[in-house]
Amino acid sequence: MKSIQLILGNARYFGPSWVFASINILFGTWAIYIPTVKQSLEINKSELGIAIFFLALGVFTVFPFASAIINRIGVGKSTFYGILASCTAAMLPLLAPNYYVLMGALFLFGASNGITDISMNTLVTEIEKKDKVKFMAASHGFFSLGGVLAGLGSFLIGPLSNPVLHMSIAVFLVLVVNFKFRKYYFSEVAEEIENEPFSFGLLKPLLLLGLISFLAMGSEGAIVDWSGLYLKEIALAPEALWGLGFLGFQVTMTLGRFLGDGVSDKIGSVKIVVIGAILAIVGYFLVLTTDTYFSIIGFALNGLGFSVMVPEVFRIGGNVKGIDSSKGIAFIAGAGYAGFLCAPPILGFLAENYNLTRSFVVLLASGFLILLFTLLLKRKKA
C-alpha cells in the first residue's frame, strides 16, 4: 500500500494517476450508452462492430507518431493536452446524428485516448526514474478505479435520461481535477537517450515484452467478455452468480495493482510477472474444473495474476537501455491493444465452432507462453 500512500499524499504523483482514472471514466461512460446509441441510430450488431473497430483504428493510428509528439512538446504537456482532446472527443459519439458520423467520432475518440495512454505511461516512467519511486502499478489501479466510477455512474442513466448530459458531468469531473493538478506534471520532459546503433539485441527485449503484453491484455479482454457466459453455459451456475466471475476478476485486478508496486520494489519487475503468470495459470486450471465456485475463484486468481503484468512490462519497456521510454512504451502498448482487440473475437470463433471450454484451454496455453517469455526475459536480464 506504500504506493497508494505515495499517490494520495503527494500531488506530484496523484496528478498523473488521476489521468489514468480519467481515461476509464470517459471510456466507461461511453460504453454504458452503447445500447442506447445502437437503438437511436437504428444500426445492427454488425454495423455496431464496424463502428467500434474505428475506435480501435484511431488508437492504432497514433501509435507510430506518439513518441515524436511526446518528445517534441514534452511528456507532461502531451499528457494534459491528450486528456483535453479525450474530453472533447468523448462527447462526439453521443452527438452523432448518423452512422457515418459515429464512425468518425469513434475514430477521434480512439486517437485521443491512444496518445493520452502512451503519454501518461511515459510520464509515470519518467517520474519513477527521476524520483526513484514506484507507482506504475498503482496508477493502473487508478485506471481500474475509473472504470468502477463509470460503472457507479450507470445509476444516473434513469434519473438523467440524457446521455449527453451524463457525459458532460463525467467530462466536468475529469477536467476540474486535471486542471487542479496539471501544474505538478505539466513541465515534465522525457530524459534524452543516446540511442545505440540498431541491433537485434536491442529489439529482442522489446519483442518479448510486446508478446507478453499481447497475451496479457488479450486474456484480460477475453475474461471480461466471456466469464459470465462460461459460468452460465459450462459451469451451469445459477443466474445470481453469472456476474461473480467478472466481479472477482475486477476486484482482485484493482487490489493487485494497488499492492503491486510494493511487491515489485522488493522482488523486481521480472519476478513479479513470473508470479503473476503462475497465479493466472492456476486460475485457469480452477476455471477448467467447470465447478461453479472453483471457476469463480479461478477468475479471481486470474485478475490477481494479470493485474501486475501490464504495468510491469510498461515499466521494463520504459527502461530498456538505448531506447527512448516513449518508443518502448508505444511499441508495448500497440502490441497489448492488438491482443485486447483480437483475442475476444478469436475465442468467440473457437467457442462457436467448438465449445467455450476449448477457448479457455487456449487461454491456459497463453498463460504458459507468458511464463516462458518472461523466463526468457529474466535470462536475458541476468
C-alpha positions in Angstrom: 0.0 0.0 0.0 3.1 2.3 0.1 2.4 3.4 -3.5 -1.2 4.3 -2.6 0.0 6.4 0.3 2.6 8.0 -2.1 -0.1 8.9 -4.6 -2.7 10.1 -2.1 -0.1 12.0 0.0 1.7 13.9 -2.8 0.1 15.9 -5.6 3.1 15.2 -7.9 2.1 11.5 -8.0 -1.7 12.0 -7.7 -1.9 14.2 -10.9 -0.6 11.6 -13.3 -2.6 8.8 -11.6 -5.8 10.8 -12.0 -5.2 10.9 -15.8 -5.3 7.1 -15.7 -8.7 7.2 -13.9 -9.9 9.9 -16.3 -9.4 7.8 -19.4 -11.5 5.0 -18.0 -14.2 7.3 -16.6 -14.7 8.7 -20.1 -14.5 5.3 -21.9 -16.7 3.6 -19.3 -19.4 6.3 -19.6 -19.4 5.9 -23.3 -19.6 2.1 -23.0 -22.7 2.1 -20.9 -24.5 4.1 -23.6 -23.6 1.7 -26.5 -27.0 0.0 -26.5 -28.7 3.5 -26.5 -26.6 4.7 -29.5 -27.3 1.4 -31.3 -31.0 1.9 -30.8 -31.2 5.6 -31.6 -29.2 5.2 -34.9 -31.1 2.0 -35.7 -28.0 0.0 -36.6 -27.5 -3.7 -36.3 -24.8 -5.6 -34.3 -22.6 -6.0 -37.3 -22.7 -2.3 -38.1 -22.0 -1.5 -34.4 -19.0 -3.8 -34.5 -17.6 -1.9 -37.5 -18.1 1.4 -35.8 -16.3 0.2 -32.7 -13.5 -1.0 -34.9 -13.0 2.6 -35.9 -12.3 3.4 -32.3 -9.6 0.8 -32.3 -8.3 2.1 -35.6 -8.0 5.6 -34.1 -5.8 4.1 -31.3 -3.5 2.3 -33.6 -3.2 5.3 -36.0 -1.5 7.5 -33.4 1.0 4.8 -32.1 3.6 5.4 -34.9 3.6 9.2 -34.2 3.2 9.2 -30.4 6.9 9.1 -29.5 7.7 12.0 -31.8 4.9 14.1 -30.4 5.8 13.3 -26.8 9.5 14.1 -27.3 8.7 17.3 -29.3 6.3 19.0 -26.9 7.2 17.3 -23.6 5.6 14.3 -21.9 3.8 16.4 -19.3 2.2 18.7 -21.9 1.2 15.8 -24.2 -0.5 14.1 -21.3 -2.5 17.1 -20.4 -3.4 18.0 -24.0 -4.2 14.4 -24.6 -6.8 14.4 -21.8 -8.3 17.6 -23.1 -8.7 16.0 -26.5 -10.2 12.9 -25.0 -12.7 15.0 -23.1 -13.8 16.8 -26.3 -13.9 13.6 -28.3 -15.9 11.7 -25.7 -18.8 13.9 -26.4 -18.9 13.3 -30.1 -20.2 9.7 -30.4 -23.2 10.6 -28.3 -23.9 13.6 -30.5 -23.5 11.7 -33.8 -26.6 12.2 -36.0 -26.0 9.2 -38.2 -23.9 6.0 -38.5 -21.1 7.5 -40.6 -20.6 10.4 -38.2 -20.5 7.9 -35.4 -17.6 6.1 -37.1 -15.6 9.3 -37.5 -16.4 10.3 -33.9 -15.2 7.0 -32.5 -12.0 7.2 -34.6 -11.2 10.6 -33.0 -12.1 9.3 -29.5 -9.7 6.3 -30.1 -6.9 8.6 -31.4 -7.1 11.0 -28.4 -7.2 8.1 -26.0 -4.2 6.5 -27.7 -1.9 9.5 -27.4 -3.1 10.0 -23.8 -2.4 6.4 -22.9 1.2 6.4 -24.2 1.8 9.9 -22.7 0.6 9.0 -19.2 2.5 5.7 -19.1 5.7 7.5 -20.3 5.1 10.3 -17.7 4.9 7.8 -14.8 8.0 6.0 -16.1 10.0 9.3 -16.2 8.8 10.4 -12.8 9.8 7.0 -11.4 13.3 7.4 -12.8 13.8 10.9 -11.5 12.3 10.4 -8.1 13.4 6.8 -7.6 9.9 5.7 -6.6 7.4 3.1 -7.9 3.8 3.9 -8.6 3.2 2.5 -12.1 1.0 -0.4 -10.9 -1.0 1.8 -8.6 -1.5 4.2 -11.4 -3.0 1.3 -13.4 -5.1 0.6 -10.3 -6.5 4.1 -10.7 -7.4 3.2 -14.3 -9.4 0.3 -12.8 -10.9 2.6 -10.2 -12.0 4.9 -13.1 -13.9 2.0 -14.5 -15.6 1.4 -11.2 -16.6 5.1 -11.0 -18.0 4.9 -14.5 -20.0 1.8 -13.5 -21.4 3.6 -10.5 -22.4 6.4 -12.9 -24.8 4.0 -14.6 -27.2 4.7 -11.7 -27.6 8.1 -13.3 -29.0 6.7 -16.5 -32.6 6.7 -15.3 -32.7 10.0 -13.3 -30.9 11.9 -16.1 -32.4 10.2 -19.1 -29.9 12.2 -21.2 -26.6 10.6 -22.4 -25.1 13.9 -23.4 -25.7 15.5 -20.0 -24.4 12.4 -18.3 -21.1 12.5 -20.4 -20.9 16.3 -19.7 -20.9 15.6 -16.0 -18.2 13.0 -16.4 -16.1 15.4 -18.5 -16.6 18.2 -16.0 -15.3 15.9 -13.2 -12.3 14.8 -15.2 -11.4 18.4 -16.2 -11.8 20.0 -12.8 -9.4 17.6 -11.2 -6.9 17.6 -14.1 -6.8 21.4 -14.2 -6.2 21.5 -10.5 -3.2 19.0 -10.6 -1.7 19.7 -14.0 0.9 22.1 -12.6 2.6 19.1 -10.9 3.4 17.3 -14.1 2.9 19.8 -17.0 6.5 20.7 -17.3 7.9 17.2 -17.2 10.0 16.2 -20.2 11.4 12.7 -21.1 15.0 12.1 -20.4 17.1 12.2 -23.6 18.5 8.9 -24.5 21.7 8.5 -26.5 20.4 5.8 -28.9 22.7 2.9 -29.6 23.1 1.7 -33.2 20.3 -0.7 -34.1 20.9 -4.3 -33.3 18.7 -7.3 -32.7 20.0 -7.3 -29.2 18.0 -4.1 -28.6 15.0 -5.4 -30.3 14.8 -8.8 -28.5 13.6 -7.5 -25.1 11.0 -5.3 -26.7 9.7 -8.2 -28.8 9.4 -10.4 -25.6 7.7 -7.6 -23.8 5.4 -7.0 -26.7 4.4 -10.7 -26.8 3.7 -10.7 -23.0 1.6 -7.5 -23.4 -0.3 -9.0 -26.4 -1.1 -12.2 -24.5 -1.9 -10.5 -21.1 -4.2 -7.8 -22.5 -5.8 -10.3 -24.8 -6.5 -12.6 -21.9 -8.0 -9.7 -19.9 -10.3 -8.8 -22.7 -11.4 -12.4 -23.2 -12.2 -12.9 -19.5 -14.2 -9.7 -19.3 -16.2 -10.8 -22.4 -16.6 -14.5 -21.7 -16.5 -15.2 -18.0 -20.3 -14.7 -17.5 -21.2 -16.9 -20.4 -18.7 -19.6 -19.2 -20.3 -19.6 -15.7 -23.8 -19.8 -17.4 -23.2 -22.4 -20.1 -20.2 -24.5 -18.9 -20.2 -24.2 -15.1 -24.0 -24.2 -15.1 -24.1 -21.6 -12.4 -27.4 -20.2 -11.2 -28.3 -16.8 -12.7 -27.5 -14.9 -9.5 -23.8 -16.0 -9.8 -23.2 -15.3 -13.5 -21.6 -11.9 -12.8 -19.4 -13.1 -9.9 -16.6 -14.2 -12.2 -16.3 -10.7 -13.7 -16.7 -9.1 -10.3 -14.0 -11.3 -8.7 -11.7 -10.6 -11.7 -12.1 -6.8 -11.4 -11.8 -6.6 -7.6 -8.6 -8.6 -7.5 -7.3 -6.8 -10.6 -7.7 -3.4 -8.7 -6.3 -4.8 -5.5 -3.3 -6.3 -7.2 -2.5 -3.1 -8.9 -2.7 -1.1 -5.7 -0.3 -3.6 -4.0 1.9 -4.4 -6.9 4.4 -1.5 -6.6 5.5 -2.6 -3.1 6.0 -6.2 -4.2 7.8 -5.1 -7.3 10.1 -2.9 -5.3 11.1 -5.9 -3.1 11.5 -8.7 -5.8 11.8 -6.8 -9.1 9.6 -6.4 -12.2 10.5 -9.7 -13.9 9.9 -11.9 -10.9 6.5 -10.3 -10.2 5.4 -11.1 -13.8 6.6 -14.7 -13.3 4.5 -14.9 -10.1 1.5 -13.3 -11.9 1.8 -15.8 -14.8 1.8 -18.7 -12.3 -1.3 -17.3 -10.5 -3.1 -16.9 -13.8 -2.3 -20.5 -14.8 -3.6 -21.8 -11.5 -6.7 -19.7 -12.0 -7.3 -21.2 -15.5 -7.0 -24.8 -14.1 -9.6 -23.9 -11.5 -11.9 -22.4 -14.2 -11.5 -25.6 -16.3 -12.7 -27.8 -13.4 -16.2 -26.4 -14.6 -17.3 -26.3 -10.9 -19.1 -23.1 -10.3 -17.3 -22.0 -7.1 -13.9 -23.2 -8.2 -14.4 -21.3 -11.5 -15.3 -18.1 -9.7 -12.2 -18.4 -7.5 -10.2 -19.1 -10.7 -11.4 -15.9 -12.3 -10.4 -14.0 -9.2 -6.9 -15.5 -9.3 -6.7 -14.6 -13.0 -7.4 -11.0 -12.0 -4.7 -11.0 -9.3 -2.2 -12.6 -11.8 -2.9 -10.3 -14.7 -3.1 -7.2 -12.5 0.7 -6.8 -12.3 1.7 -7.8 -15.8 0.8 -4.8 -18.0 2.1 -2.2 -15.5 5.4 -4.1 -15.1 6.0 -4.6 -18.8 5.4 -0.9 -19.3 7.9 -0.2 -16.6 10.5 -2.6 -18.1 9.9 -1.2 -21.6 10.4 2.3 -20.5 13.8 1.4 -19.1 15.3 -0.6 -22.0 18.8 0.6 -22.5 19.3 2.6 -25.7 15.6 3.1 -26.4 13.5 6.2 -25.6 10.9 5.4 -23.0 8.1 6.8 -25.2 9.2 4.5 -28.1 9.4 1.4 -25.9 6.0 2.1 -24.3 4.4 2.9 -27.6 5.5 -0.5 -29.0 4.3 -2.4 -26.0 1.0 -0.6 -25.8 0.4 -1.3 -29.5 1.0 -5.0 -29.0 -1.2 -5.0 -26.0 -4.1 -3.2 -27.7 -3.8 -5.7 -30.6 -4.2 -8.5 -28.2 -7.1 -6.9 -26.3 -9.0 -6.4 -29.6 -8.1 -9.6 -31.4 -8.5 -12.2 -28.6 -12.2 -11.9 -27.8 -13.4 -12.5 -31.5 -10.8 -15.3 -32.0 -12.0 -17.0 -28.9 -15.6 -16.4 -29.9 -14.9 -18.2 -33.2 -13.5 -21.1 -31.3 -16.5 -21.1 -28.9 -18.9 -21.0 -31.9 -17.2 -23.8 -33.8 -16.1 -26.0 -31.0 -17.0 -25.0 -27.4 -16.2 -22.4 -24.8 -14.1 -24.8 -22.8 -11.7 -25.1 -25.8 -11.4 -21.3 -25.7 -10.3 -21.4 -22.1 -7.8 -24.1 -22.9 -6.2 -21.7 -25.4 -6.1 -19.0 -22.7 -4.4 -21.5 -20.4 -1.8 -22.1 -23.1 -1.4 -18.4 -23.3 -0.6 -18.3 -19.6 2.2 -20.8 -20.1 3.5 -18.8 -23.1 3.6 -15.6 -20.9 5.6 -17.6 -18.3 8.0 -18.9 -21.0 8.6 -15.4 -22.5 9.1 -13.9 -19.0 11.7 -16.5 -18.1 13.5 -15.8 -21.4 13.4 -12.1 -20.4 14.8 -12.9 -17.0 17.6 -14.9 -18.5 18.5 -12.1 -20.8 18.5 -9.5 -18.0 20.7 -11.9 -15.9 
